[in-house]
Structure formats: C-alpha cells, structure tokens
Amino acid sequence: MTRYLISFDDGAMDHIRDEEFPEVGEAAHAVMQEAVNAGVFVSGGGIGRQRASIVAPDGTVTDGPDPETKAVIGGFVVFEVASREEALTWAAKIASACRCAQEVREIMPDAETDAMLAAQ
C-alpha cells in the first residue's frame, strides 16, 4: 500500500457561493466517510487562510510566502491505497464533491520511520 497526498490550492473554492457551502460540505464529508469505511483514509483537513511560519534550521521563525503571490494549500487528505489509479479515482470523487481540481502526489515510503511507528 502506498500513501498519496491529495490537495487543492487555497482559493480553489472561492467560486462557490456562500449558500452552496453546506451542500459542498455534505458532499465532501460523504466522500471522507466512504474513504474511512473503505479503510483508506489516513488524515486530512482544511487549512485556514493564514501565512505560514517558516522555521529555519537555526530555529529562526519568519513569516512565510504571502498567500496573495504564492500558491498555498487550502486543504488535503492522505489516503493509503494499492495504486496510483486508485488514488486518482479518490481524487476525482473529492474534486466532484468540492467542485475544484485536486493535485495527487505519492508520499515516498521511509522504512526507518515505518519501523519507528511499528515499535510503538
């Protein structure tokens, strides 16, 4: 099984009218429930409109990219599925529910981290 990050940019849902958001939310939650029931949902959520804080290797904290000039993530889910095709199928369901395009990226496995988690 491979994990995939499915996400959309902040502002991707700006075309949706306020009165439509309850319907969109219901549709999105239905897809998430389907994913939970299928055992593929790992984590996810919307990301509030705010600047990111950037923490440098020396611990210095600065404001991140201005959301007006840089693309930032507006929401994401992580699914663990058998294939990229399955991830794309889930992304299509999310795109339909949320009424916006979704980006799909494979999360590279890390055997050491997996071993740490298994030892807990």
N, C-alpha and C positions, 0 to 999 in steps of 0.2 A: 504494500500500500504506500502511496505517495501523498504528501501534503501539497496542497495548492492554495495560494493566496488569490482570492477573487476580490477585486476592489473597484471603486469608482472615484472619480475626482470630485473634490469639493466644488459645488456649484452645478454639478451634473443634473441635479433635480430642481434647479431654480425655475425651470419652465412649468413646473406643476403648480396649479393654483391652490391656494390655501384650503379651499373647500374640498379638494381632491385628496389631500394628505391622509385623512382617515382610511379611505379606500386603498391607497397605496400601502399604508402601514399594515392593513389587514392582509393584503396580498403578500407582502414581504414576510410577515410573520407566518403565514401559511407555508411558504417555501421553507422557512427555517424549521418549522415543525416537521415538515416532510423529511428534511435532512437529518434532524435529530432522530426521528423514527427509523430512518434508513441506517443510522449509526455512522454517518459520515461527517457530522458537524463537530468541529474541534473548538472553535472560538469565533467571535465576531462582534461587531457593533458599529454604530455610527461614531464619527469623530467630530466633536464640536468645532465650530469655526473659531479658531484661535491661532495665534502664532505658535510655532514650535519653539521649544527651548533647545538650544544646541549645547551639549556638554562636551568640551574638548578633552583630549587625553590628560591634560594637566588639571582638570576639574573646573575650568573657567566656564561659566554659563553665559550665553548670549542669546538674544532673540534670533529666531530662525528666519527663513525666507519670508518675505512679505507675500501673503496669500493673493494679493492683487496682481503680482507679477510672476509668481511661480505656481506651478500645479501642485496641489496638496491633496492628500487622500481625504475623502469625505466619509467613507465607510468601507468596511472589509468583512470578509469571513475567511476562515481557514477550514478547508474540508480535507479529509483523508479518504482518498478514493483509489481504485485499482488502475486507472489510466487517465491520460490527458483528455481523451474523448469524453470520459465520464465527467471530468471537471468542466469541460466546455458545455456539456448538457446542463449541469447545475448552474453555470454562469448564464445560460440562456433563460433559465427559469427565473433567476434573480433579475436579469435585465428586463424581462417582461413585467415582473411584479413591481419593480422600482421605476420602470419607464425611463431607464438610462443605460448606456453602454457599460459593460463590465470588462475589466482587464484581468487576465488569468496568467499567473506566474507559478512555476514549480518552485517549491521550497526544497532546497538541496538537503539531503539527509546528512546527519553528523553522528557517526557511530559512537563517539565518546559521550556526547550529550544524551543519546538514547540509552547508553549503559548507565549513566548517572540517574536518569529517570527510573529505569528498571530497578535500580538498587534501593529506591525509596520504599 
